[in-house]
Amino acid sequence: MTLKSALPYHLILIAGLGITGLAQATDPPIVISTGKSGGGYNTIGERLKTVLAEQDMAVQVLTSAGSVENLNRLEDPKSPVSVGLTQADALQAYLKDHPGFADQFISLGDIGKECVFIVTGKNSDIRDDSDLQQSKGHLIAVQSPNSGVAVTWEHMTRLEPAFKNTAPAFVDGAEALLQIKNGGKSSKIQAVMVVQKPMAKSTEMQVVLQNPKDFRLIPIKDWDLNDKLPDGSAVYTFEDVTVAEKSWGFDTKVDTICTRGLILANKTKLTVDQRTRLSKVMLLATSRVVGESEQ
């Protein structure tokens, strides 16, 4: 057995980080703004807290409404938040209104693919994204206005204005699914939008996968959503996404669009030591922070 293999993982990480003492006593805690409790962003934030705590760094994790609130907190000089999680499309939209933030943030890493999933009732007249564009008077349930889901829907309507024929309703996904199940075609809410990692088991996705007789995922293929970031990379990629192992005859794949999740830091709110340690952690322990199966 080699010396490296015999050492606990956190000791190997400490050696890699070159840490010889405790964190500077004067350093403020690193405050991470994540997402709703139990959600994917919150889970990643808690993992990052665990890894940093092993290096004797003071860390706090805050829940939030999602990407937009995280970006607002990250930029706000009065907010203690120094690290935040967001979607690439949310960041692009935010920078259009807050161009000065571009000089304040640094990217700590890519936390994986996040795809758009739209759920409808099994008997709904909405069978693909074109039906959402032609719909009159129907609503699509979207997480709170400050969430990345809301940003994605807004960006989709900017790229394809016909999506505005289906208006957003800021309703919890589980509540909206219940309305769809009980109300059928008479329900004002006819669709629910979720943005998550392909195999993540959110409440909404678990309901869909466990109740294939009641719900289905619809494809999103409109090429007008083919937008580009300032660096030329795609805001959304068009993919055939696997959501789960096949069961109950449910189709495990759906054509949809995907963006990327990011961890950002406000470099003006961190000490040089904190920035150095954060950078090394994200280089040496990415799989622990992001999760081996989520990259």
Order of alpha helices (4+ residues) and beta strands (2+ residues): alpha-alpha-beta-alpha-beta-alpha-beta-alpha-beta-alpha-beta-alpha-beta-alpha-beta-alpha-beta-beta-beta-alpha-alpha
